[in-house]
């Protein structure tokens, strides 16, 4: 390291794209296709990091586009119909300009990824009206194939971007840490595209473990806004036990496929008392849920009621029971499933690298599966417009780290969101840099960032980042989960405020070396995560109603008259300042009035277009 600076390396490029999932990759691809110098940086390895690899996963295009590409699509499922579904399913909190971009740009980008995937020898199954079903690893390998076909993209793996750099109001680069060497790297660029994913505030996870809201933390420290942070999407049917499979979405995938494959034995949902929860759910709610992405909200609502009432399993979930069929009937029903799984996972009972034959054996032994609600997606994030622009010229955000496409509830595909927004960001950034001045690094700003991120290394003693992570997850579990009320949220917010103001400034790591210091890397994440959880809790307390995935047992009504607004936060003098904005409207006026609960609203939004198995137009709901 030079005596005159506190960083180790400097890398210059036109555009810095951040994130190893679809948003970062597509941003880099678009820049490459515009003949722009681009560096793609990610926390892990290309094709093996980020949440994309964890997808179930389906993605889609409109029916007429599918037909034009030679698929058996439904031409009645138009872009206009798609747009209408997304806005309604967002509980009208979507930015309609962003939704328009989503539906208009999706088809060629989805087709491109399918083509890359097939070159990478991956299988993509098409079904009406315009969807593809595949595995998360297949999407990731397809994206890796896309980068391979753009060899001018410079890929830098295992680097965490911690902050952006600005000069004269423009973005001029970013600061990163090499996970293995511990080197601090300054990236000098005319533009930065963030595709860093969402945040995971709970102890029970069904995503990758490093979803720490890095992009949200970066923009808040840069003086920009996040929005919609109260809306978190849960997956009903994530393994709670055995511990070997804890966090896997295999039971959810099994359950949802029972709507597609009639021979597959559907489990019965039971609480700790052995009562059939399905018998408590109104038939019209069940009809909406089975075979569509509405399943996630419907079962979050009804399972949440059971768990909140004290009828949950020992680990805070419910049971999938197969005691209504014999072992022979169960095995007979799995023939289609076990014939399909090797297409993606090599062996019949293997999913995402894990062998689930022990869960098959549990059913044969008369034992249920213990499953819970796992958070999979953050609707909230960085406030951007339909061009993925923030208020800092040259700074863009795409995919799950941004917000605006899905409002209060996502039914349609996050994979499409990342592809479209990532590519748009690459296009817009490439046009921007043509007239942008050469970046000039403010060394005092670099010094300030380096001082902050290395502070845990310099303290002789203090609070462990691991302990802070545990306390943040405990606060999330306490008050920010799938069913909320005033008292629990206030108690959780008090915990989070204490962590941010009293513990973060005292954070220290045991090892003082920077090389492969996992505890130090963890400290970078918790600084972002604490801001995300605080913002979400503050917003959830302000929203005294239920809206989308924000379910309050003390305020069950959907209140369009008083709460059809988006809550935003900016960091001002170390405190989160809250403001509100109205959703952008282009075609569909905002509704008025109130509804008794979110299920009453959901039933008014049942999709017009379903495939033969009953799936929503988004496709197989995973």
WOLINKA-V578908 format. One record per residue. N is the residue number from 0. D_FIRST is the distance of its C-alpha to the first C-alpha in whole Angstrom. Layout:
N_D_FIRST + N_D_FIRST
//
This chain:
0_0 + 1_4 + 2_6 + 3_8 + 4_7 + 5_7 + 6_6 + 7_5 + 8_8 + 9_11 + 10_15 + 11_18 + 12_21 + 13_25 + 14_25 + 15_23 + 16_25 + 17_24 + 18_27 + 19_28 + 20_32 + 21_34 + 22_33 + 23_29 + 24_31 + 25_34 + 26_32 + 27_30 + 28_33 + 29_34 + 30_32 + 31_32 + 32_36 + 33_35 + 34_33 + 35_30 + 36_26 + 37_25 + 38_23 + 39_24 + 40_22 + 41_23 + 42_23 + 43_24 + 44_26 + 45_28 + 46_32 + 47_31 + 48_29 + 49_30 + 50_34 + 51_36 + 52_36 + 53_38 + 54_41 + 55_44 + 56_44 + 57_47 + 58_46 + 59_49 + 60_50 + 61_53 + 62_56 + 63_57 + 64_54 + 65_54 + 66_58 + 67_57 + 68_54 + 69_57 + 70_57 + 71_60 + 72_58 + 73_60 + 74_61 + 75_62 + 76_59 + 77_57 + 78_54 + 79_56 + 80_57 + 81_54 + 82_53 + 83_55 + 84_55 + 85_51 + 86_52 + 87_55 + 88_53 + 89_50 + 90_52 + 91_52 + 92_49 + 93_47 + 94_46 + 95_49 + 96_47 + 97_44 + 98_47 + 99_48 + 100_45 + 101_45 + 102_48 + 103_49 + 104_45 + 105_46 + 106_48 + 107_46 + 108_43 + 109_44 + 110_46 + 111_43 + 112_41 + 113_45 + 114_45 + 115_41 + 116_42 + 117_45 + 118_43 + 119_41 + 120_44 + 121_44 + 122_48 + 123_48 + 124_52 + 125_53 + 126_56 + 127_58 + 128_57 + 129_54 + 130_52 + 131_50 + 132_49 + 133_46 + 134_44 + 135_40 + 136_39 + 137_41 + 138_39 + 139_36 + 140_37 + 141_38 + 142_35 + 143_33 + 144_36 + 145_36 + 146_32 + 147_33 + 148_36 + 149_33 + 150_31 + 151_29 + 152_27 + 153_24 + 154_23 + 155_20 + 156_21 + 157_20 + 158_18 + 159_19 + 160_19 + 161_19 + 162_20 + 163_21 + 164_20 + 165_23 + 166_24 + 167_27 + 168_29 + 169_27 + 170_25 + 171_22 + 172_20 + 173_18 + 174_15 + 175_15 + 176_14 + 177_14 + 178_17 + 179_16 + 180_13 + 181_12 + 182_9 + 183_9 + 184_11 + 185_12 + 186_16 + 187_18 + 188_21 + 189_25 + 190_26 + 191_25 + 192_28 + 193_27 + 194_29 + 195_28 + 196_32 + 197_33 + 198_33 + 199_35 + 200_36 + 201_38 + 202_38 + 203_40 + 204_39 + 205_40 + 206_37 + 207_33 + 208_31 + 209_28 + 210_30 + 211_29 + 212_30 + 213_26 + 214_27 + 215_30 + 216_27 + 217_25 + 218_28 + 219_29 + 220_26 + 221_26 + 222_30 + 223_32 + 224_34 + 225_35 + 226_39 + 227_41 + 228_39 + 229_42 + 230_43 + 231_42 + 232_44 + 233_45 + 234_46 + 235_50 + 236_50 + 237_47 + 238_47 + 239_47 + 240_48 + 241_48 + 242_45 + 243_44 + 244_44 + 245_43 + 246_42 + 247_43 + 248_45 + 249_48 + 250_51 + 251_50 + 252_50 + 253_53 + 254_55 + 255_54 + 256_55 + 257_59 + 258_59 + 259_59 + 260_60 + 261_64 + 262_64 + 263_61 + 264_62 + 265_61 + 266_60 + 267_62 + 268_59 + 269_60 + 270_59 + 271_59 + 272_63 + 273_64 + 274_65 + 275_64 + 276_62 + 277_63 + 278_66 + 279_65 + 280_63 + 281_66 + 282_67 + 283_65 + 284_62 + 285_62 + 286_63 + 287_60 + 288_58 + 289_59 + 290_57 + 291_55 + 292_52 + 293_54 + 294_54 + 295_51 + 296_52 + 297_55 + 298_54 + 299_52 + 300_55 + 301_57 + 302_55 + 303_53 + 304_57 + 305_58 + 306_55 + 307_55 + 308_58 + 309_57 + 310_59 + 311_55 + 312_54 + 313_53 + 314_49 + 315_50 + 316_51 + 317_55 + 318_56 + 319_57 + 320_60 + 321_62 + 322_65 + 323_67 + 324_67 + 325_68 + 326_65 + 327_67 + 328_67 + 329_63 + 330_62 + 331_65 + 332_63 + 333_60 + 334_61 + 335_59 + 336_56 + 337_55 + 338_56 + 339_54 + 340_51 + 341_50 + 342_50 + 343_46 + 344_46 + 345_47 + 346_50 + 347_52 + 348_51 + 349_47 + 350_45 + 351_41 + 352_41 + 353_43 + 354_47 + 355_49 + 356_52 + 357_53 + 358_53 + 359_56 + 360_57 + 361_57 + 362_59 + 363_62 + 364_62 + 365_63 + 366_59 + 367_58 + 368_54 + 369_52 + 370_50 + 371_49 + 372_47 + 373_44 + 374_42 + 375_40 + 376_40 + 377_38 + 378_41 + 379_39 + 380_35 + 381_34 + 382_37 + 383_37 + 384_40 + 385_41 + 386_39 + 387_36 + 388_35 + 389_33 + 390_34 + 391_31 + 392_31 + 393_29 + 394_28 + 395_31 + 396_31 + 397_34 + 398_35 + 399_36 + 400_33 + 401_35 + 402_39 + 403_42 + 404_43 + 405_45 + 406_46 + 407_47 + 408_48 + 409_47 + 410_49 + 411_48 + 412_45 + 413_41 + 414_41 + 415_42 + 416_40 + 417_37 + 418_38 + 419_40 + 420_37 + 421_34 + 422_36 + 423_37 + 424_34 + 425_33 + 426_36 + 427_35 + 428_32 + 429_32 + 430_35 + 431_33 + 432_30 + 433_33 + 434_33 + 435_30 + 436_28 + 437_25 + 438_22 + 439_20 + 440_17 + 441_18 + 442_15 + 443_17 + 444_18 + 445_14 + 446_14 + 447_17 + 448_16 + 449_13 + 450_15 + 451_18 + 452_16 + 453_14 + 454_17 + 455_19 + 456_16 + 457_17 + 458_21 + 459_22 + 460_25 + 461_27 + 462_28 + 463_27 + 464_26 + 465_29 + 466_31 + 467_31 + 468_31 + 469_34 + 470_35 + 471_35 + 472_37 + 473_39 + 474_40 + 475_40 + 476_42 + 477_44 + 478_45 + 479_43 + 480_45 + 481_48 + 482_50 + 483_50 + 484_51 + 485_51 + 486_51 + 487_48 + 488_46 + 489_46 + 490_45 + 491_42 + 492_41 + 493_41 + 494_39 + 495_36 + 496_36 + 497_36 + 498_33 + 499_31 + 500_32 + 501_32 + 502_30 + 503_27 + 504_26 + 505_26 + 506_25 + 507_23 + 508_22 + 509_23 + 510_20 + 511_16 + 512_14 + 513_13 + 514_14 + 515_17 + 516_18 + 517_21 + 518_22 + 519_19 + 520_20 + 521_23 + 522_22 + 523_21 + 524_25 + 525_27 + 526_26 + 527_27 + 528_30 + 529_31 + 530_31 + 531_33 + 532_36 + 533_36 + 534_37 + 535_39 + 536_41 + 537_42 + 538_43 + 539_45 + 540_47 + 541_48 + 542_49 + 543_53 + 544_54 + 545_53 + 546_52 + 547_50 + 548_48 + 549_48 + 550_51 + 551_53 + 552_56 + 553_56 + 554_56 + 555_58 + 556_59 + 557_57 + 558_57 + 559_57 + 560_58 + 561_56 + 562_53 + 563_52 + 564_49 + 565_45 + 566_43 + 567_40 + 568_37 + 569_35 + 570_32 + 571_33 + 572_32 + 573_31 + 574_34 + 575_36 + 576_38 + 577_41 + 578_43 + 579_45 + 580_46 + 581_49 + 582_48 + 583_48 + 584_52 + 585_53 + 586_56 + 587_57 + 588_58 + 589_56 + 590_59 + 591_61 + 592_62 + 593_62 + 594_62 + 595_63 + 596_59 + 597_57 + 598_59 + 599_62 + 600_59 + 601_58 + 602_61 + 603_62 + 604_59 + 605_60 + 606_59 + 607_62 + 608_60 + 609_60 + 610_60 + 611_63 + 612_61 + 613_61 + 614_57 + 615_56 + 616_55 + 617_51 + 618_52 + 619_52 + 620_51 + 621_47
//
